[in-house]
Amino acid sequence: MKLSEMFETRKALVTERDSILAQDTMSVEVEARGHEVANELGKLDAEIRAAQVRERFASSSAIENIVKRDNERSLDIRDSAKYKDQFVNYLRNGTMPEQRELISTASSSILIPKLYEEMVMKYLSANSVMRSIGDLRTGVQGYQALRYSTLKTADYTSAWTEADTGTVAATAADPLFTEVALPPVLCLPKTEVSQQLIVQSDRAFNVEEEVLSHLQVQLSKNLEFGYVGGSGTNQPTGIFKVTSTSGINITTATATSGGGNLRANSIAGVTSAGWLAKLLEMRYTKLPAAYWNTAAWIIPQDVYAVISGTLVNNVPIFVPSSDNVATIQNAAPFTLFGLPVFITEYTPAQITTNTSGKNCLVVLGGIRDSFAMREWGSMSVTRDEYSLSGTGRIRYQGMMFANSNFTRVNALVQLQVTNAAS
């Protein structure tokens, strides 16, 4: 029976019930019929509720299927040769692809064809230290919030309780959960091309490939800097950030340097013996042993250039390793105290007027455990031929959303140097 038919039947039963209840006196037959009507109403109400639930689920499922089909159709379109050609025409003359309303979040923003997007992502993975060793998830949706236990490895019980010993009290360690918000932050790499270059573009010189090549390099640098040295204000929080945010208590090894607040003073002001002592402290004292098997060093290039010559008994402390991770282009072919070293060209913003006067110079730890990165959706491109029209150029603006932040910071150690002149 259809839901509409059930409501009609119920309406008739309610009318009959009300007419029975309106009678001053009831015969045995009328009273019996009253009980029958009440039973039928109860049964019918249950059937109506069940039908409504089925209809609600069916409607929800239909909506999900529509969204799924639209997403699949969008991917199919972006993977087609036709859309690739339309994208090329858009870069050259601004003609919008026919499918822009389906696959774009804004009428002026065009998603990059799947072929080019895969090329960009491969480049990012090959040239990024943080994306390779941290907790990275791409293609996420909605408002990301990371929930995790704040218990340190030492907080878990190591006590054994025998099942047949009733006199031994069990030791419990309840998880303590916290949450880190990761709202999407807009990354906007851009490149500018002259109208003359576009006119000259042909099969021998594809301007669209040059534009995308430039955007992918710029995007790589934007993301990597954000993950390494981002301030957390209108950009990701970098793993080298000196933070006093409530709930983020990063383990630190500290040193003091004189000569002013500049980052270069922090690096140069630590003696060779001081560097050795602090790196040893980070490795064997500050970092919990539970993370020794998975930990790695991240050292900015300017710091590495200073400490790479540190010697112990005339032997460099950075020892060549044949088993180091070879898949990361920016990994130095060395280990430091048995752990792999990753070199980044990006440095955090130097401290100049910060009241703490601290610069974070080296990071050590289980990066995948302690630092998370999230990247939303697909890359898109806008073509602006008006802002620079007076110079005969066209601006191509890439668009991508990403963010990062600390998570289980007990798996991380920072070397923070305070300048005496701060």
N, C-alpha and C positions, 0 to 999 in steps of 0.2 A: 504494500500500500504506500502510495506517495505521501509525503509530508503534508501536502495541502489537503489530501483526502482524510488524513488522520485528524487534522484540525476541524474539518467539517463534521466528522463523526463525533468528535469530542463536544463540539458546539451543540449537536442534537442531544447528546447524553446529558449535558449540563442543563439544557432546557427542560428535559424530562425530569431530572432530579429536582429542579426548582419547583416544578408543578406538583411533584409528590410532596415535597416539604411544605407547600402552601396549603395542603388539605388539613382541615381541622381534625378529621377522624380518618383512620386508615383501616381498610379490610386486611385480612390475612394475605390475600393475593397482592394488594398494593404494597404492603410492607415487604413481601418477598421480592417483588420487582424492584423496590428501592435498594435492597441489598445487592441485587444483580447489577443495577446501574452503578452503584458505588464500586463494586469489584471491577466492572468494565472500565470505569474511569481511572482507577488506580493502575490497571494493566496498560491502558492506552497512554497514560502520562509517561510511564516508563519507556514505552515504545517510541514516543515522541522525543524524549530526551536522548535516547540512543540514536535515533535518526538525525537529530540535530548535531550530535557529536560527530557522526560519520560524515555529515555534510560539511562540517567545519574542517575536519581533517582533509577531506577531498579538495575543498577550496584552497587550503594552505598548500597541499601537495601540488595542486595545479599552478599556483603562483610560483612555487619553487622550481617547477619544471620549466615554466616560461622564462624565469631568470637564468636557469641553467642553459636553456636552448639559446638565449640571447648571448650569453657569455661564449658558448661554443661557436655560435655564428660569428661573433666578433673575432675570435681567434682564427676561424677559418678564413674570414675576409682578410685579416692582416697577413695571413700566410699565403695569400694568392698573388700571382704575378700581376693581375689587374690592379690590385691595391698598391703594389710596389710602383707600378707605372704612374698611378694617380698621385702617389706621394712625391715622386720625382717632379711631376708637373707642378705640384703645390710649391715645392722649394724653388722652382725656376720662375713660375709666373703667378703663383698665388691662387691657382684654381683649386677649390676645395674638392676632396674626394667625395664621391656620391654617398658613401656610407658614414659620413662624419657624425650625423646625429645619433647613429647607433653606437658607434665606438668611441665617441669623444665625450668628455665631461663638460666641455665648453665648445661653442660653435667655432671659436677661433683657434682651438688647440687640437692638433692632429696627432694621433698615436703613431709611433714609429712602426714600420712594418716588422713582422716577427723576425725575418731574416736579419735585419739590421740590429734589432734589439738583442738577439742572441749574440751577435758579434760584439756589441757593447758590453754585455754581461760577462762574456769570456775575457774581454780585456780587463774589466774591473777585477775579476777573480785572479787573473794572472799578475796584476800589478798592485794588489792591495795586501798589506800585512794583516791589518785588523779584520778584514772580511774573511781571511783564510784561517785565522786561529781563534777568533772570537765566536760568540754565540750569535750567529746570523740567521735570520729568516727573511726571505724575500716574498713579495706578492701577498703580504698580509693585508687585512681589511679592517675597517672600523677603528675604534679607540683601543690601542694596545695597553694592557696593564699586566706587568709581570708579578706574579705572586710566588713567593718562595719562603723556605724556612730559614730563619736567621741563626739557628743553632750552629755553633762552631763544631769542628770535628771533635774537640776535646769535651764538648758538652754531652756527647752520646755516652751511654753507659757501656763499660766493658765488663761489668759484673756478670757472673754466671749464677743462676739459681737452679739447683737440682729439683726436678719435678716431684721427687718423693721426700723432700726435706721441708716440712711445714714450718720449721722454726726460722728459716732464712727469709728475710723480707725481700721482695722483688724491688729493684730500682727502676723507676720509670723516667723517661725523657720525652716529654710532650713537645711536639713541634711548635715553634713560635713563628707564625707567618707574618710577613709584611708585604707591602705592595709598592712597586715602582711604576709610575705613570710614564708612558712613552707616546705622547701625542705626535702626529705627523708634523714634521717641519719641512718647509718648502726649500728645495735646492734648485737654483736657477742659473745653470751655466749658459753662456751665450757666446756667439761668434758673429762677426760681421763680414760680409762679402760685397765687393763692388758690383754694381750693375754691369760694368764692362766685363768682369770675369764670368758672370752668368751668360752674357751674350756670346762669349767665346766658348762656352761649355759645349762639348760634343762627346762622342763615344771615347775619344782618346783621353779626354779629361772630364771626369764626372764630378761636377761641382757638389752633387748631393753626397758623394762619398767623402769629399773633403770636409764638408760641413759636419757630417756625422763623426768623422775621425777627430775633428777638433773638439766637438761636444763630448765625445767619450773620454778624451784625455782630461778635459776640464772637469767633467763629472767625477772622474776617478780622483782627481786632486781635491775637489770639494768634499767628497764623502770621506776620503782618507784623512784629510785634515780635521774634519769634524769628529771622527772617531778617535783621533790621536790627541788633538789639542783644542777641541771645541769648548767654548765657554758655557754652553747650556742655555744661553740667552739668544733666542731666534736661530739657534743652531744646535746640533747634538752636543751632549756632554762628552768630552774627550777623556780617555783613560789616564792622561797625565794631569788632569785638572786637580789643583789643590782645593779641596772642598771641605767646608764645615757644615754641610747640610745635615740637619737632624736625621739620625738613623743611619747615616753613611759614615761609619767609623773605620776608615782605612788604616791598616797597620802601616807604620812609617819607620824608616830609619832616618835619622836627622844628622845634619852636619852644619857647620857655620863657616861662612866665607866673608872676607872683607872686600872693600874697594868699591862699594856702590850697589845699587839695586839691579843693575842690568844682568840679564841671564848669562852673558859672557863672563861677568865677574864671579857668578856662582860656580861656573864650570872651572875657570882658571884658578880660583881661590882655594880649591881642595888639593892638598898635596898628594903625591903618588902613594905615600903610605896611608893617607886618609882615604883615598879611593879604595885601596885594597881592603882596609878594615871595614868600610861600610858595605862593600859588595859581599864580603864574607858574612857580615852580620845579617844582611838581607837573605842570603842563601841558606845559612845553617841555623840562625837564631830566630829571625822574624817569621819566615815562611813555615807553616805547619808541615810536618813530615808527610802528612796525608796527601799533599799536593806535589811532592818531589818528583813523582813518576811522570807527571803531565805538565809540569811548569815550564815556562820559557821566559827569557829576557826580552824586553823591548827597549831599545836604546836609540835615541835620536842621533843623527849623523854628527852633529856638532859635539856631542858628548863622547861618542865613540872615537872621534878623531883625537881626543885628548887622552882617553884612558886606554886605548888599544896598545900603547907603547909601554904600559906598566909591566915591570919585570919582577920576577921572584927568582933569586939565584940565577940571574941573567937569562931567564926563560919567560917569554910572554905569557900572561895569565889567560889570554885568549888562545886556546889550543885548537888546531885543525881537527876536524872530525869527519870521518868517512860515512857515518851513519846519520848525519844531520838531514833535516827535511830539505830535499832538493827541489821540491815542486814549487816553492815560493821564490819568486825572482828576487825579492828583497831580503832573503835570508842570508846572513853572512856565513861563509863556510867555516864557522868556528863554534866551539862551545865554550861556555864560561862556567867553571866548576861543575862540568858534566851536563849542563843544560844548554839547549840551543839558543842562539842569539839572533834576534831579528832587528834589522836596522831600518829605521824610518827616516825619510828626508824631512818630515814635518815636525815642527816644534810648537809647543804651546806658546801662547802669548806671554812674553816675559813680564815679570812683576816689576813695576816701576814705582807705584805709589801705594800698593797694597799694604795695609797695616801689619799683616803678618810677614811681609817681605820674603815669602818662600817661593822657590822655584822647584818644581818636580823634574828631576833629571834622568831617573832610571825607574823602570817598572819591572817587577818580577812576580810571577804567579801562575795559577791556572786560569788563563785568559778566558777560556770557554765557560768556566764556572763563575767568574767574577764580573764579566762584562757582556752586555747584550746589545745587539744592533737589530733594528727592524727597518725594512724597506717596503713601501706601499706600491702596489699596482705596477703600471707600465710607464715607460718614458713617453713624453709627448713633446711636440715642437710647435712653436708659434712663429709666424713669419711677419715681421714688422717692416713694411716698406715706406712708412711715413715719418717715423721719428728722425731718420737719418737721410731723408730725401734730399736735403740741401747739400749733402756730400756725395750723393750718387751711390749710397750703400744700402744694403738690406741687412737687418739684424735678425738672426735666428736664435730663439730663446728655447733652450731645453727646459724641461720641467720634471722633477721627480721629488717624492716625499720620503724622508728617512729620519731616524732618530736613534740615539744610543744613550746608555746610562749604566752606572754600576749596579751590580746585583749582590752576589755573595762576596762581600769585600774581604772576608776573613781569608779568602784564597789569594789575596793580592797584597803586595808590599810596594810602597813607593819610597824612593830616596828623595827627601825634601831638604834643600839647602837654604838656610836662612842667612841673608847677607847682613853683616854686622853694621853696615851703614844705613839699614832701613829705619 
